Amino acid sequence: MPTFTALTTLTGKDAAEALGEALEALEPAPTGVGVFELEDGSGLWEVGGYFEGAPDLAGLALLAKIHGAKDFVVSELPETDWVAKVRRELSPVTAGRFFVYGSHDADKVPEGMEPLLIEASMAFGTGHHGTTQGCLLALDKLVSTGGAPEAVLDLGCGTAVLAMAAARIWPGARILASDIDPVAIEVAEVNTGANGLSEHVHCLVAEGLDHPDLAAAAPYGLIFANILKGPLIALAEGITGSLKEGGNVILSGILNEQADEVCEHYIAAGNSLVSRQEIGDWTTLMLHKFGSK
């Protein structure tokens, strides 16, 4: 049976989530619904559904009109073995001392590098994206300066590749990996288990910094936040407040043209810029908390 997608965009998180809930109630029901903020700085949100069989076009048009969204674009997906495709196209990635790979490339791990296994079927946050590479390279640079943080937080962890990288370097540190998405945490737990790091990385569902386990582990010597411009700015004070004096924060998920604005908020919160790196369209920032405001 062919699979179909139906995608639209609209402005505002609340409106997008409301449309996503309405889409779930459509008949025939979608097998999955996604609501995501676009990473282009436009402020638009994408709402999409996956259908096993053709969706109700009239119902989609009505939902779009009611919720003030653009007309849904409906497409039929070709039958593809996505895992096999990913395995063909996602070659291992080297980022400083870190080597990110799938199990199909286990025989390619170079001696002396820190291996990070991410399965091809869990392809978001594999290390191929410029944001993840930038964070790993920033971590590699930080490690070279010496010192070991007592606590590390990977905020918005996805596959938890950054938390695992920190655990490889500092096995004695308390390392937490949090994400707003329960599915991401399921993936993170699978990955930490596959890398033998389950006892070193605590994975939990949390929105921002709002979880008692995150508060209990603070202050952190290092926080990763590879998310998006909006949440990064909104969390600038909270992230800085959760850092110990002399601690560092590595930020990404930032388009190059957004980097100055994000950096300004973190400097205003009490940090100084350590490094800035562009990989493709994306910028990674590393900042150092220099003391109380």
N, C-alpha and C positions, 0 to 999 in steps of 0.2 A: 504494500500500500504506500502511495507517495506521501511525503511529509510536506507540509506547507508552513510558511511563516507569515505573520501579519505584523507590520511594524508601523509605528507612528511617533511623532514628537509633539511635545507641548511644553509650556513654561510652568515651572514650579513643582517642588517635590510633592506637596500635598495633593495637587491636582493629578500628578502622574500616578501616585499611589492609589488614588480613588479610581482612576481609569483602570489600573491593573486589577483591582478587586472586582470591578464590574466585568472585566474581560474574563476573569475566572468563572463567572456565572453564565457566560454565553453558552448557547447550545447550537451545535455540538461543542462540548467543552474542550478547551485546549489541554494538551498534555503538560504544558509548562508555560509560565508567564514570567517575564523579566521586566524590571523597572530600573533604569540606570541613568545617571547624569552623564551627559556627553562631556568628553574631556577636551573640548575645543574652546572653552571659556565663554560659550554662547549663552549659558544659563538654561539651555534646553534639556529636557529629559526624554529618553526613549522608552517607549512601552511596546513590548513585543510578546506575541504568543506563538506557540508551536502546536500544530494540529496534525493528527493522523487522519488525513482526508481533508477535502476542501472545506474551509470555514464558511460561516453564514455571512456573505458579503453585505447583505442589507443590515444585518445586526451590527456588523463592524462599522458601517457608515453611520448608523444611528448613535452608536457609542461615541464615535469621534465628534459628532455634532453636539451631543449633550455635554461632553467634557471639554469642548473648546480645543480639540486637537486637530492636526492635519489629517486628511484622509489616510486610512490604513493602506500601506503598500503590501499586497499579497504576492508571495512568490512560492513556486514549487521547488523544493530542494532535490538535487540529484542524489541518488543512492550512493553513498560514499562510506568506505571504511575509514572513519576519521582517525582512529588510533593508528592504523597503518600509515595514513597520510602524514600524521604528526611525526611518526617515527622516521619517515623518509626525509622530512623537511627540517626537523629540529635536530641539528647536529649539536654536539657538546659545546658548552660555552666556557671560556676561560676568562676570569675577572680577577686580576691580581693573583693571589695564592689559591683562589677558589676555582673548582672545576665542577660545573653543573652538568649533569648527564642523566639519560634514561637508562633503564636496566638493559636495554638492547645494546648499549655502548659501554657496558661494565668492563669490557676488556681494554678500553681505551684510557682508563684513568692513569694519568702520569704519576710516576713515583715522586713523592715529596710534596704533592699538592693536597689541599683539603677537599675531599670529595663530598658532593651534595647530590643525592639521588632524588630526582623528581620524575615520576612516571609520566609517560607521554599522554596517558588518558586524563591527566590532571594538568593541563597545559597552561593555565593562567599562573603567572609568577614562576616560570621555568628558568628565568635568567636571560632569556633572549630579548626581552623588552629593555629599551634603553634606561628605564627607571630602575629596574632591578639591577642591571649591570652597574649603573651609577652608584647605587647604594653599596654593592659589594666592593667596588673600587674605593669608595670612601672608607669603608670598614678596613680594607687592606691598608690604606694610608694611616688610619688611626692606630691600628695594631703596631705599625712600624715605629710609632712614637713611644711605645712602652706603656706600662700601667695596665691594670685589669679592673674593670668595673665590678662591683659587688652585685649589681642588679641591672638587667637589660630588659627593655620592653620593645617588642615588635608590634606596633599599633596598626591595625588594618593589615593583618599578616598574610592573607591569601594562603599560599601554600606553606607558609612559615619558613621559606628559604632563608630569609635574613636572620631569623631567630636561630635556625640550625647552624648558619655560618658562625654566629657568635658563640654557640655552644661548642663548636669544633675548636675555637680558639681559647675560650675561657670555660672549661668544663666545671669549674668550681663556682661559677656565677649563678645567681638566681635569674632564670630567663623565662619571661612570660611572652606568649603570643596571643593577641586578641583580635577579634574581627566581629563586625556587626552581623555577618552572615553565618548562620549555623552550618551551612554546607561547606563553607570555607574552613571552618574549624574541624569538620569531619575529615576534610582533605589534609589539613595540617597534622592531625593526629595520625593519619595513615603514613604521612611522609616522615614524621619524627620516629615512628616505629620502624619504618623501612631503613632508616639511617642509624638505628640503635641509639636514638636520643630521647626516647620517651621519658626517661627519668631526669633528663636535663632541661626539658622545655615543657612548661605548663601552658596548655592551650585552653582558651575560654572564650565564650561569646560575651561581648560587651559593646555598648555603644559609646564611642569616645573613651573617656577615662572613667566612666561611671560604672565601677564594679569594686566591691570591697577588696577583692584579691589584688587589684591594681593599686589601690590606695595603700594596702598593707605592705606591698613590696617597695614603695617609694621611700626615699628618693632614689632615682635611677642614675647610674653613671653614664648610660647610653640609652637613647630612645630612637628607634626607627619609626618614621611615619611616611610610608610610600602610599599616599592616598590621592587627594585632589586639592586644587587650590582653595576652594571654599571651606572644606573642613579643616585644612591646615591653618588658614587664617583664624577661623573660629576657635581653634584649639591652641593658638599661640600662647596665651597666658597660662592655660592649664598644663600644657606640655612643659613649659619653662618652669612652672611651679612644682612639677613632679621631678625635675632634674635636681641633682645635688649641685652645689657650687663647684665649678670645675668640670661638670659633666658636659656631655656632647649630645647633640641631636642631629640626625641625618634625615633630611627631608627630600621627597621626590614625588612623582605624579604631577609634576609642574611643567607646563609648556614653557619654552624658552622666554616668550614674551611676558609670562606671568611671574618670572623669578624675582624681579626687582620688588614687586609689591609684597610677595610672600616674605622675602628677606627683610624688608622694612618692618613688618609686624614682629618678627622674631628679635630683631635688634631692639625695637622699642620695648619688648618684654624683658630684656636684660641679657641678651646674647651678643656675641661678636662673630662675624663671619670668618670661618677658617678656610673653606675652599668652596669652589663653584665649578661644576663640570657639566658640559653639554654633550649629550650623545644623541645624535639625530635631532628630533624636535623637542627633546626632553632635557630638563636641567635637574641636577642633584645638588643640594646645598648641605654643607656641614657647618654647624655653628657650635660655639662654646659658651656655656653659661659663666659669665665672669663675676657674678655676685648679685646681691639683692639690689632691687631698684631703689 
